[in-house]
């Protein structure tokens, strides 16, 4: 447990990249690239990320204010709101992806080849 705690407090921490807004924005980006012809609803985000609807709603409002997403109301059913990532939102996700990859690469480099292979073996057992 002490070792796990050390990873959590490792600076810079992985969790700064994938909490709240970034977690939701990353999900939207991945969903949009994978399912280009499907509309994404806030309820889809809530279910997929196991977050409450009010939490997702607050995050979406913040992301919209920052210009990272846009929300469009359905012309058929005004209760439905479709979520789309903007160019600025995609750029933010791409930047975070590069930073998190660099962080992971530096950790793997510190491990060395033998320990890195052992880490991969252990992760594969857990998944």
MMTF fields as JSON, N, C-alpha, C and O atoms, coordinates in Angstrom:
{
  "mmtfVersion": "1.0.0",
  "mmtfProducer": "UNKNOWN",
  "numBonds": 507,
  "numAtoms": 508,
  "numGroups": 127,
  "numChains": 1,
  "numModels": 1,
  "chainsPerModel": [1],
  "groupsPerChain": [127],
  "chainIdList": ["A"],
  "bondAtomList": [4, 2, 8, 6, 12, 10, 16, 14, 20, 18, 24, 22, 28, 26, 32, 30, 36, 34, 40, 38, 44, 42, 48, 46, 52, 50, 56, 54, 60, 58, 64, 62, 68, 66, 72, 70, 76, 74, 80, 78, 84, 82, 88, 86, 92, 90, 96, 94, 100, 98, 104, 102, 108, 106, 112, 110, 116, 114, 120, 118, 124, 122, 128, 126, 132, 130, 136, 134, 140, 138, 144, 142, 148, 146, 152, 150, 156, 154, 160, 158, 164, 162, 168, 166, 172, 170, 176, 174, 180, 178, 184, 182, 188, 186, 192, 190, 196, 194, 200, 198, 204, 202, 208, 206, 212, 210, 216, 214, 220, 218, 224, 222, 228, 226, 232, 230, 236, 234, 240, 238, 244, 242, 248, 246, 252, 250, 256, 254, 260, 258, 264, 262, 268, 266, 272, 270, 276, 274, 280, 278, 284, 282, 288, 286, 292, 290, 296, 294, 300, 298, 304, 302, 308, 306, 312, 310, 316, 314, 320, 318, 324, 322, 328, 326, 332, 330, 336, 334, 340, 338, 344, 342, 348, 346, 352, 350, 356, 354, 360, 358, 364, 362, 368, 366, 372, 370, 376, 374, 380, 378, 384, 382, 388, 386, 392, 390, 396, 394, 400, 398, 404, 402, 408, 406, 412, 410, 416, 414, 420, 418, 424, 422, 428, 426, 432, 430, 436, 434, 440, 438, 444, 442, 448, 446, 452, 450, 456, 454, 460, 458, 464, 462, 468, 466, 472, 470, 476, 474, 480, 478, 484, 482, 488, 486, 492, 490, 496, 494, 500, 498, 504, 502],
  "bondOrderList": [1, 1, 1, 1, 1, 1, 1, 1, 1, 1, 1, 1, 1, 1, 1, 1, 1, 1, 1, 1, 1, 1, 1, 1, 1, 1, 1, 1, 1, 1, 1, 1, 1, 1, 1, 1, 1, 1, 1, 1, 1, 1, 1, 1, 1, 1, 1, 1, 1, 1, 1, 1, 1, 1, 1, 1, 1, 1, 1, 1, 1, 1, 1, 1, 1, 1, 1, 1, 1, 1, 1, 1, 1, 1, 1, 1, 1, 1, 1, 1, 1, 1, 1, 1, 1, 1, 1, 1, 1, 1, 1, 1, 1, 1, 1, 1, 1, 1, 1, 1, 1, 1, 1, 1, 1, 1, 1, 1, 1, 1, 1, 1, 1, 1, 1, 1, 1, 1, 1, 1, 1, 1, 1, 1, 1, 1],
  "groupList": [{"groupName": "UNK", "atomNameList": ["N", "CA", "C", "O"], "elementList": ["N", "C", "C", "O"], "formalChargeList": [0, 0, 0, 0], "bondAtomList": [1, 0, 2, 1, 3, 2], "bondOrderList": [1, 1, 2], "singleLetterCode": "X", "chemCompType": "L-PEPTIDE LINKING"}],
  "groupTypeList": [0, 0, 0, 0, 0, 0, 0, 0, 0, 0, 0, 0, 0, 0, 0, 0, 0, 0, 0, 0, 0, 0, 0, 0, 0, 0, 0, 0, 0, 0, 0, 0, 0, 0, 0, 0, 0, 0, 0, 0, 0, 0, 0, 0, 0, 0, 0, 0, 0, 0, 0, 0, 0, 0, 0, 0, 0, 0, 0, 0, 0, 0, 0, 0, 0, 0, 0, 0, 0, 0, 0, 0, 0, 0, 0, 0, 0, 0, 0, 0, 0, 0, 0, 0, 0, 0, 0, 0, 0, 0, 0, 0, 0, 0, 0, 0, 0, 0, 0, 0, 0, 0, 0, 0, 0, 0, 0, 0, 0, 0, 0, 0, 0, 0, 0, 0, 0, 0, 0, 0, 0, 0, 0, 0, 0, 0, 0],
  "groupIdList": [1, 2, 3, 4, 5, 6, 7, 8, 9, 10, 11, 12, 13, 14, 15, 16, 17, 18, 19, 20, 21, 22, 23, 24, 25, 26, 27, 28, 29, 30, 31, 32, 33, 34, 35, 36, 37, 38, 39, 40, 41, 42, 43, 44, 45, 46, 47, 48, 49, 50, 51, 52, 53, 54, 55, 56, 57, 58, 59, 60, 61, 62, 63, 64, 65, 66, 67, 68, 69, 70, 71, 72, 73, 74, 75, 76, 77, 78, 79, 80, 81, 82, 83, 84, 85, 86, 87, 88, 89, 90, 91, 92, 93, 94, 95, 96, 97, 98, 99, 100, 101, 102, 103, 104, 105, 106, 107, 108, 109, 110, 111, 112, 113, 114, 115, 116, 117, 118, 119, 120, 121, 122, 123, 124, 125, 126, 127],
  "secStructList": [7, 2, 2, 2, 2, 2, 2, 2, 6, 7, 1, 1, 7, 4, 4, 4, 6, 1, 1, 2, 2, 2, 2, 2, 2, 2, 2, 2, 2, 2, 2, 2, 2, 2, 7, 6, 6, 1, 7, 3, 3, 2, 2, 2, 2, 2, 2, 2, 2, 6, 7, 7, 2, 2, 2, 2, 2, 2, 2, 2, 2, 2, 2, 2, 2, 6, 6, 1, 3, 3, 3, 3, 3, 7, 1, 1, 7, 6, 6, 7, 3, 3, 3, 3, 3, 7, 2, 2, 2, 2, 2, 2, 2, 2, 2, 2, 2, 2, 2, 2, 2, 2, 2, 2, 2, 2, 2, 2, 2, 2, 2, 2, 2, 2, 2, 2, 2, 2, 2, 2, 2, 2, 2, 2, 2, 2, 7],
  "xCoordList": [0.826, 0.0, 0.867, 0.518, 1.984, 2.883, 3.42, 3.528, 3.754, 4.257, 3.187, 3.475, 1.967, 0.859, 0.655, 0.428, 0.735, 0.591, 1.689, 1.428, 2.897, 3.993, 3.694, 3.978, 3.119, 2.758, 1.721, 1.803, 0.743, -0.313, 0.261, -0.228, 1.272, 1.85, 3.044, 3.702, 3.331, 4.441, 4.201, 3.107, 5.2, 5.055, 5.748, 6.884, 5.155, 3.75, 2.851, 3.221, 1.708, 0.822, -0.013, -0.399, -0.284, -1.136, -2.558, -3.209, -3.034, -4.429, -4.731, -5.897, -3.714, -4.001, -4.481, -5.145, -4.157, -4.566, -5.973, -6.663, -6.403, -7.636, -8.665, -9.181, -8.952, -10.022, -11.029, -10.688, -12.224, -13.249, -13.306, -13.62, -12.999, -13.126, -12.31, -12.815, -11.072, -10.209, -10.703, -10.645, -11.181, -11.715, -12.914, -13.011, -13.812, -15.004, -14.614, -15.097, -13.744, -13.335, -12.617, -12.833, -11.776, -11.085, -12.087, -11.949, -13.095, -14.138, -14.877, -15.112, -15.242, -15.961, -15.119, -15.629, -13.834, -12.94, -12.848, -12.943, -12.664, -12.564, -13.876, -13.878, -14.976, -16.295, -16.525, -16.948, -16.242, -16.489, -15.627, -16.088, -14.38, -13.526, -13.922, -13.757, -14.44, -14.824, -16.206, -16.42, -17.134, -18.523, -18.916, -19.746, -18.334, -18.512, -19.961, -20.355, -20.744, -22.12, -23.14, -24.342, -22.676, -23.583, -23.532, -22.471, -24.671, -24.751, -24.483, -24.934, -23.75, -23.404, -24.293, -24.392, -24.933, -25.802, -25.11, -24.259, -25.456, -24.89, -25.118, -24.269, -26.253, -26.534, -25.556, -25.221, -25.091, -24.081, -22.783, -22.12, -22.433, -21.219, -21.368, -20.465, -22.491, -22.746, -22.621, -21.956, -23.262, -23.238, -21.839, -21.363, -21.19, -19.881, -18.803, -17.926, -18.858, -17.827, -18.249, -17.499, -19.458, -19.99, -19.95, -19.437, -20.498, -20.58, -22.05, -22.863, -22.383, -23.766, -24.111, -23.241, -25.375, -25.837, -25.533, -25.083, -25.766, -25.432, -23.936, -23.563, -23.089, -21.639, -21.276, -20.523, -21.801, -21.526, -22.059, -21.39, -23.247, -23.827, -22.941, -22.725, -22.433, -21.537, -20.25, -19.776, -19.695, -18.457, -18.702, -17.881, -19.814, -20.122, -20.29, -19.864, -20.906, -21.058, -19.701, -19.473, -18.801, -17.452, -16.703, -16.057, -16.786, -16.103, -16.655, -15.912, -17.951, -18.553, -18.079, -17.794, -17.992, -17.496, -16.053, -15.661, -15.274, -13.874, -13.742, -12.66, -14.835, -14.812, -14.334, -13.965, -14.332, -13.836, -14.916, -14.606, -16.168, -17.28, -18.364, -18.359, -19.284, -20.51, -21.681, -21.568, -22.781, -23.998, -25.05, -25.29, -25.672, -26.748, -28.009, -27.978, -29.115, -30.399, -30.994, -30.889, -31.613, -32.285, -33.431, -34.152, -33.597, -34.718, -36.014, -37.106, -35.886, -37.054, -37.523, -38.723, -36.593, -36.908, -35.992, -34.821, -36.531, -35.737, -35.139, -34.274, -35.582, -35.003, -33.651, -32.868, -33.373, -32.109, -31.059, -31.302, -29.884, -28.761, -27.613, -27.218, -27.082, -25.973, -24.667, -24.597, -23.647, -22.355, -21.332, -21.232, -20.577, -19.521, -18.265, -18.347, -17.113, -15.852, -15.501, -15.769, -14.906, -14.474, -13.006, -12.34, -12.534, -11.125, -10.213, -9.202, -10.572, -9.783, -9.815, -8.806, -10.955, -11.073, -10.211, -9.56, -10.197, -9.375, -7.897, -7.109, -7.515, -6.114, -5.709, -4.608, -6.599, -6.323, -6.12, -5.181, -6.993, -6.888, -5.578, -4.898, -5.236, -3.987, -2.782, -1.851, -2.79, -1.688, -1.557, -0.451, -2.679, -2.671, -2.174, -1.435, -2.574, -2.127, -0.613, 0.035, -0.054, 1.403, 2.102, 3.106, 1.579, 2.191, 2.111, 3.078, 0.971, 0.837, 1.712, 2.266, 1.84, 2.713, 4.175, 4.917, 4.573, 5.945, 6.211, 7.29, 5.231, 5.367, 5.516, 6.382, 4.67, 4.734, 6.074, 6.695, 6.513, 7.796, 8.954, 9.866, 8.921, 10.006, 9.998, 11.057, 8.811, 8.732, 9.258, 9.974, 8.909, 9.381, 10.899, 11.581, 11.415, 12.867, 13.597, 14.671, 13.015, 13.624, 13.639, 14.532, 12.646, 12.566, 13.652, 14.168, 13.991, 14.915, 14.148, 12.971, 14.827, 14.154, 13.555, 12.401, 14.317, 13.835, 12.599, 11.582, 12.69, 11.566, 10.359, 9.215, 10.611, 9.505, 8.743, 7.513, 9.471, 8.814, 8.027, 6.94, 8.575, 7.879, 6.605, 5.571, 6.682, 5.499, 4.418, 3.25, 4.787, 3.831, 3.209, 2.004, 4.033, 3.517, 2.484, 1.432, 2.779, 1.854, 0.57, -0.524, 0.698, -0.493, -1.38, -2.603, -0.766, -1.546, -2.27, -3.337, -1.717, -2.403, -3.617, -4.618, -3.532, -4.621, -5.776, -6.923, -5.469, -6.493, -7.232, -8.128],
  "yCoordList": [-1.194, 0.0, 1.254, 2.255, 1.199, 2.348, 2.639, 3.802, 1.601, 1.787, 2.373, 3.249, 1.9, 2.441, 3.913, 4.738, 4.234, 5.627, 6.508, 7.657, 5.988, 6.75, 7.077, 8.18, 6.114, 6.359, 7.465, 8.336, 7.433, 8.44, 9.843, 10.803, 9.967, 11.276, 11.628, 12.644, 10.785, 11.04, 12.358, 12.597, 13.202, 14.502, 14.48, 14.01, 14.95, 15.331, 14.094, 13.055, 14.213, 13.064, 12.816, 13.751, 11.537, 11.177, 11.711, 12.091, 11.741, 12.102, 13.543, 13.891, 14.401, 15.787, 15.842, 16.802, 14.829, 14.822, 14.261, 14.659, 13.361, 12.646, 12.71, 11.682, 13.891, 14.1, 15.071, 15.875, 14.997, 15.976, 16.388, 15.582, 17.652, 18.217, 17.45, 17.139, 17.148, 16.476, 15.065, 14.591, 14.403, 13.05, 13.075, 12.247, 14.012, 14.123, 14.536, 13.955, 15.533, 16.001, 14.906, 14.764, 14.144, 13.032, 11.986, 11.443, 11.702, 10.757, 11.257, 10.492, 12.531, 13.109, 12.997, 12.628, 13.316, 13.246, 11.824, 11.605, 10.861, 9.463, 8.971, 8.284, 9.324, 8.913, 9.491, 8.788, 10.77, 11.444, 10.873, 10.768, 10.503, 9.934, 8.492, 8.042, 7.775, 6.38, 6.244, 5.392, 7.084, 6.994, 8.304, 9.047, 8.585, 9.869, 10.171, 11.336, 9.15, 9.375, 9.284, 9.39, 9.09, 8.986, 10.263, 10.86, 10.664, 11.843, 11.427, 10.376, 12.262, 11.983, 12.809, 14.027, 12.141, 12.797, 12.858, 12.017, 13.835, 13.883, 12.597, 12.198, 11.952, 10.698, 9.602, 8.743, 9.623, 8.658, 8.861, 7.897, 10.112, 10.44, 9.973, 9.339, 10.281, 9.881, 8.377, 7.908, 7.625, 6.164, 5.608, 4.764, 6.077, 5.535, 5.84, 5.01, 7.02, 7.434, 7.246, 7.574, 6.712, 6.483, 7.77, 7.796, 8.819, 10.121, 10.514, 10.1, 11.306, 11.745, 12.747, 13.442, 12.805, 13.756, 15.208, 15.969, 15.615, 17.001, 17.307, 18.4, 16.339, 16.547, 16.717, 17.626, 15.858, 15.955, 17.274, 17.927, 17.669, 18.929, 20.121, 21.011, 20.135, 21.22, 21.234, 22.292, 20.058, 19.961, 20.426, 21.152, 20.021, 20.431, 21.943, 22.556, 22.538, 24.002, 24.687, 25.651, 24.182, 24.751, 24.565, 25.495, 23.377, 23.112, 23.981, 24.416, 24.229, 25.089, 26.533, 27.2, 27.02, 28.378, 28.541, 29.611, 27.472, 27.508, 27.353, 27.538, 27.017, 26.843, 25.483, 25.312, 24.5, 23.162, 22.249, 21.277, 22.552, 21.766, 22.731, 23.918, 22.182, 22.921, 21.979, 20.762, 22.567, 21.789, 22.234, 23.428, 21.27, 21.543, 20.839, 19.675, 21.567, 20.983, 20.266, 20.735, 19.137, 18.375, 19.2, 19.863, 19.159, 19.865, 19.082, 19.64, 17.79, 16.924, 16.936, 17.012, 16.861, 16.783, 17.754, 17.456, 18.908, 19.97, 19.546, 20.242, 18.421, 17.942, 17.278, 17.124, 16.886, 16.22, 17.252, 18.138, 17.099, 17.98, 17.12, 16.16, 17.456, 16.716, 17.45, 18.676, 16.685, 17.231, 16.982, 15.876, 18.027, 17.937, 18.63, 19.662, 18.066, 18.692, 19.738, 19.54, 20.836, 21.873, 21.646, 20.762, 22.439, 22.359, 22.658, 21.983, 23.672, 23.995, 22.851, 22.561, 22.207, 21.073, 19.919, 19.273, 19.65, 18.559, 18.872, 17.978, 20.131, 20.528, 20.314, 19.838, 20.664, 20.462, 18.973, 18.602, 18.133, 16.683, 16.157, 15.338, 16.623, 16.186, 16.593, 15.805, 17.82, 18.295, 17.462, 17.094, 17.169, 16.363, 14.953, 14.366, 14.421, 13.08, 13.041, 12.087, 14.059, 14.133, 14.221, 13.545, 15.047, 15.211, 13.932, 13.559, 13.263, 12.042, 10.936, 10.131, 10.89, 9.887, 10.137, 9.198, 11.407, 11.752, 11.367, 10.874, 11.592, 11.228, 9.716, 9.241, 8.971, 7.523, 7.019, 6.133, 7.59, 7.186, 7.428, 6.606, 8.554, 8.835, 7.841, 7.464, 7.417, 6.425, 5.073, 4.391, 4.689, 3.416, 3.449, 2.459, 4.589, 4.728, 4.545, 3.944, 5.061, 4.904, 3.44, 3.013, 2.684, 1.278, 0.431, -0.501, 0.751, -0.111, -1.21, -1.439, -1.894, -2.876, -4.045, -4.412, -4.623, -5.791, -5.445, -6.134, -4.381, -4.011, -3.521, -3.742, -2.863, -2.417, -3.62, -3.614, -4.651, -5.871, -6.544, -7.074, -6.517, -7.1, -6.316, -6.904, -4.992, -4.155, -4.489, -4.634, -4.611, -4.967, -6.329, -6.516, -7.273, -8.613, -8.531, -9.167, -7.756, -7.625, -6.914, -7.333, -5.848, -5.127, -6.048, -6.032, -6.845, -7.78, -8.823, -9.291, -9.197, -10.128, -9.47, -10.135, -8.168, -7.451, -7.139, -7.005, -7.026, -6.606, -7.8, -7.647],
  "zCoordList": [0.0, 0.0, 0.0, -0.625, 0.693, 0.732, -0.669, -1.06, -1.423, -2.787, -3.695, -4.511, -3.56, -4.353, -4.005, -4.891, -2.746, -2.303, -2.909, -3.265, -3.029, -3.634, -5.094, -5.56, -5.811, -7.213, -7.296, -8.163, -6.396, -6.413, -6.21, -6.806, -5.389, -5.086, -5.951, -5.726, -6.949, -7.865, -8.585, -9.095, -8.629, -9.291, -10.632, -10.692, -11.709, -11.778, -11.792, -12.339, -11.206, -11.037, -12.29, -12.992, -12.555, -13.68, -13.492, -14.465, -12.271, -12.048, -12.397, -12.589, -12.488, -12.875, -14.314, -14.707, -15.106, -16.492, -16.689, -17.628, -15.838, -16.127, -15.003, -14.566, -14.55, -13.585, -14.183, -15.051, -13.733, -14.068, -15.521, -16.397, -15.771, -17.105, -18.142, -19.22, -17.828, -18.796, -19.067, -20.201, -18.047, -18.213, -19.16, -20.066, -18.952, -19.794, -21.21, -22.181, -21.331, -22.652, -23.44, -24.643, -22.773, -23.42, -23.895, -24.991, -23.072, -23.468, -24.704, -25.64, -24.712, -25.849, -27.123, -28.181, -27.011, -28.174, -28.707, -29.915, -27.817, -28.249, -28.854, -29.876, -28.223, -28.718, -30.108, -31.025, -30.249, -31.518, -32.641, -33.778, -32.337, -33.388, -33.713, -34.847, -32.727, -32.938, -33.573, -34.436, -33.14, -33.616, -34.287, -33.763, -35.423, -36.083, -36.455, -36.508, -36.708, -37.136, -36.003, -36.246, -34.769, -33.635, -32.81, -32.626, -32.327, -31.472, -30.025, -29.569, -29.331, -27.933, -27.019, -27.166, -26.084, -25.11, -23.752, -23.46, -22.92, -21.568, -20.781, -19.984, -21.001, -20.287, -20.689, -19.874, -21.945, -22.387, -21.608, -21.226, -21.382, -20.63, -19.189, -18.644, -18.578, -17.191, -17.012, -16.089, -17.896, -17.789, -18.029, -17.271, -19.073, -19.445, -18.422, -18.177, -17.825, -16.875, -15.423, -14.503, -15.222, -13.882, -13.052, -11.934, -13.627, -12.965, -12.876, -13.703, -11.878, -11.744, -12.84, -13.366, -13.167, -14.189, -13.815, -14.671, -12.558, -12.201, -12.356, -12.782, -12.007, -12.153, -13.619, -13.97, -14.472, -15.908, -16.454, -17.255, -16.032, -16.49, -16.129, -16.952, -14.901, -14.478, -15.294, -15.708, -15.517, -16.3, -17.728, -18.288, -18.325, -19.694, -19.795, -20.774, -18.789, -18.781, -18.765, -19.495, -17.926, -17.837, -19.154, -19.635, -19.736, -21.004, -22.127, -23.006, -22.094, -23.114, -22.957, -23.952, -21.725, -21.472, -21.951, -22.416, -21.833, -22.274, -23.794, -24.351, -24.45, -25.897, -26.349, -27.511, -25.443, -25.762, -26.333, -27.021, -26.054, -26.602, -27.073, -26.747, -27.847, -28.16, -27.926, -28.071, -27.566, -27.335, -28.335, -28.509, -28.986, -29.931, -29.454, -29.053, -29.507, -29.137, -30.335, -31.468, -30.078, -31.121, -31.686, -30.94, -32.993, -33.619, -33.444, -33.551, -33.176, -32.992, -31.538, -31.276, -30.6, -29.177, -28.424, -28.188, -28.054, -27.424, -26.084, -25.553, -25.532, -24.276, -24.506, -23.569, -25.738, -26.049, -26.455, -27.275, -25.846, -26.136, -26.637, -25.975, -27.789, -28.376, -28.093, -28.174, -27.763, -27.358, -28.466, -28.996, -28.806, -29.819, -29.308, -28.642, -29.619, -29.249, -30.317, -31.502, -29.887, -30.815, -31.194, -30.654, -32.107, -32.507, -31.313, -31.12, -30.511, -29.315, -28.308, -27.665, -28.17, -27.261, -27.712, -26.891, -29.007, -29.534, -29.347, -29.036, -29.533, -29.33, -27.872, -27.595, -26.942, -25.518, -25.219, -24.515, -25.75, -25.535, -26.126, -25.508, -27.304, -27.933, -27.091, -26.922, -26.559, -25.709, -24.44, -24.045, -23.806, -22.59, -22.893, -22.102, -24.019, -24.41, -24.576, -24.145, -25.19, -25.378, -24.023, -23.8, -23.119, -21.798, -20.972, -20.308, -21.011, -20.215, -20.789, -20.041, -22.112, -22.746, -22.35, -22.06, -22.342, -21.961, -20.504, -20.177, -19.638, -18.235, -18.083, -17.349, -18.778, -18.721, -19.265, -18.678, -20.386, -20.975, -20.009, -19.916, -19.288, -18.34, -17.182, -16.68, -16.758, -15.694, -16.171, -15.437, -17.381, -17.948, -18.112, -17.851, -18.544, -18.719, -17.392, -17.345, -16.321, -15.0, -14.554, -13.823, -15.001, -14.615, -15.258, -14.641, -16.478, -17.212, -17.919, -17.64, -18.842, -19.694, -18.911, -19.136, -18.008, -17.268, -16.43, -16.504, -15.638, -14.776, -15.586, -15.189, -16.711, -17.569, -18.112, -18.147, -18.537, -19.025, -17.9, -18.124, -16.715, -15.561, -15.251, -14.935, -15.341, -15.13, -16.152, -15.79, -17.406, -18.46, -18.17, -18.336, -17.738, -17.41, -16.288, -16.361, -15.265, -14.12, -14.537, -14.159, -15.306, -15.769, -16.599, -16.46, -17.456, -18.273, -17.438, -17.835, -16.297, -15.388, -14.75, -14.482, -14.506, -13.848, -14.797, -14.37, -16.058, -17.032, -17.576, -18.406]
}
